[in-house]
C-alpha cells in the first residue's frame, strides 16, 4: 500500500468521511497515516460543503495505536513530519464537529482519536484498551484528550491496568455517547450527521467553541463570555 492510500477521504451526506486505511496493520498510526489524517482534516475544515467530519477505520480494527516501525512525527517523503499531538489538536479545534465511528478495536494511541472526537458512536463489540502500561510506557499524549472524558476515577484504573473493555463499557466510562451493534454503526452515525445538519452552521461552530471554552473559566468570567 502506498503512503497516499493510508487514509481514504470521501464527502457524502454533508460529511467528510476519513477512513484509517491500513487494515493489514490494524490501522496503526504510521507517519504516513498520521500525515494523511492531518491533511484530510484540513481539507474538511476548508470545504464549505462539509458540515461535520467522521473518523472510522477499515475493518477489522479502528486503530491499534502507534506503528513502532514508522512512528508518528517521523519524516516521510518530502521531509514532512506531523506530530500526533498536532492531529489531536486539529480535531479539538476543528470548526466542524468530529464524529468518531468506532468500528473495531481501539488500543493505546488509537484512543486519542476517540478522546478528541466530539461525538463518539462505538460498536458494542469493539474492544478498547489503554495498553501502554503493558509495554512499559504511559498514555501521556492521549491523556490530554481522554482524561477530561474519563475523569480521574475511571482513568486511574484503566491506565494502571491496561484492562480491556467493550463499547458498552466505553459509554459507561464516558468515552462514548452510544454503543450499537456493529451492523448498525454507520446507520446510527448517519442519524447523528442529520441531527447536526438541522442546526444552523454558525451556531454549530459556536456551540463547539462554547463547550470547550466555558469549563475553563470562573463562574463570573463565564457569564461575561456568554
N, C-alpha and C positions, 0 to 999 in steps of 0.2 A: 504494500500500500504506500502510495506517495504521500509526502507531507501535507499536500493541499487537500487530501481526502481524509485527514484525521478528524475533521468536523464537517458536517453537512449543514447547509443553510437553505431554508425554504420559507417563503412568505405565503401563508394561506389563512383564510378566515380572519384576516386582520391581525394575525400574529406572526412573528418571526420564530420559526421552529429551528432550534440549534441542536443538532444531534452529535454527541460524542461518538466517533465512528472508528474505534479500534477494538472491535469485538474479540479479536484474537488475543488481546491483552486485557480483556475486561475493561476496556476504555480507560486504561491507566493514563495518568497525567504526564505525558511526554512533553518535551519542549515544543514540539510541533503542534501537538493538540492544544496546549495552553495558548500558544500564539494565535492559532486559528480561532479558538474560542474568543479571545480578546478582539480580534478583527471582526468577527461576526457580531459581537455585542455592539461595537462602534457602528457597524453598518445598520443594525436595527435601530439604534438610537437616532440615526440621521435620516431614517426613512419615514416620511410623513404618512405613509400608508400603514405603518405598523403601530398598533395600539398597545401591544404587550409582547413579551418575549417568553418562549417556552424552552426550557432546558431538559433534555432527556438523553438516554443512551441507547446505542444499538444493542439489542439483546445478545446475551442473556443478562448482562450487568448494567448498572447505571455508571458507576465509576469505582475502580479498585484502589484509588489513591495514587500516589506518585509512582512514576516509572523510574526506578532506580538506575536503569541503563541510560536514560536520557531525561534527567530531572528538569522540572520547570525552572526557567531562568537561565538555562544553558543556551548558548548561542546556536542558532540554526543557520541555514543557508541565508546569505545576505547579511550575516552578522547580527541579526535581531535577537534580543533576549527579553522576554516578557516575564517578570516575576509573577508567581501565582497570586501573591497579595494584591497585585495590580488588577488582576481579573476579578477578585472578590470585591475590591473597592469599586470597580466599574459597575458591578451588579448592584451594589448598595446605592451608588449614586446615579444609576440609570434613570433617565427621565421617563422610562416606560416600566410598568410593573413587570416583574420577572416571576414566572410560574415554574417551579421545579416539578417535573413529571417523573417521579422516581420509579422506574420500571423494573429495577432489579437491585442487586447488591450495591451498597454504598459503604465503602470502607475508608478509614483514615482520611487522607486529604480530600477524597471524594465527598465527604460530609461537609466540607467547606461550601460547596455549591448548594447543598441542602440548607445550611445555616444562612447563607446570604440571600437566598430566594425570598421574595415577598409572600408568595402563596406556595404551599407545598402539598401536592397530592401524591400519595405513595401507594404502590401496590401492596396489598395486605401481605403478600408472600415475600416482599423484598426484605433482605437481611441487612442490618446496619451494624457497624462496629467502629468504635474509636480504638483501633487495633495497634496504634503506635507503641503503646507501652510494652507490648509483647515482643517488640524487636528492639527495645531499649531506648526509645526516643519518646518525646512528648508531643501532643497535638497543639503546638504553640500557635502557629499562624491561624489555624481554623478555630481556635478557642475564641478569637475576636468576634466571630460571627455566630458561633454555636452557643457560647455561654449565655448571651442575653436571652436566648430561647429556652435553654435547659434550666437556667438558674443553677446556683451552686449546689443545691441538694442533689439533683439528678446528675449533674456534670461530675461531681466528685466520684460517685460510684462508677459511672460509665468510663471515665478517664482512667481511674485506678485499675480497673479490672479488664478493660477491653472486651467485656462480655458482648455477646450478640443479642440483638433484639429485632423484632419484626415491624412491619408497617403500622400495625395497630398500636403497638407499644410506642412507636415514634410519635403518634398522636398524643398518647398519654403523657409522654415526656416533654411535649411542647415543640418538637422538631417539625411536625407535620400538622396540617389542618384536617385532612381527611385521609382515610385508608379505604381503598376499594379493591375488589377483585381485579387482578391484572387485566383480565379480558375487558374490563370496563374503564380502564385507566384513561385512555385518550378521549373516550366519550365524555367522561366527567371533566377532564381538562377543557374540552370544548365548551362545556357549560360555564366554566369559570371565565373563559375568554369572552363569551357572550355577555356575562354579567358585567365584566369590566367595560365592554363596549357600550353598555347602557348609560354609563356615566359620561359627563362632559369631559372632553380630552384634557383641558386645562385643570379642571377640578381633580381629575385622577392624578395628574402630576403633582399638584399641590398637596393632595392627601398623603401621598408617599413621603413628601418632604416633611409634612407635619408630624407624622408618626415617628420619623427618625429624629426630629429636632426637639419636640416638646419635652420628652422624658429627660433630656439633658439639662433642662432649665429649672430654676427655683420657681415656686408657685407664682409669685408676683411677676417674675420675668415672663412666665408662660402666658399670663393674661395680657401682658403688654404685646407679646408676639401675636396673639390670637386675632 
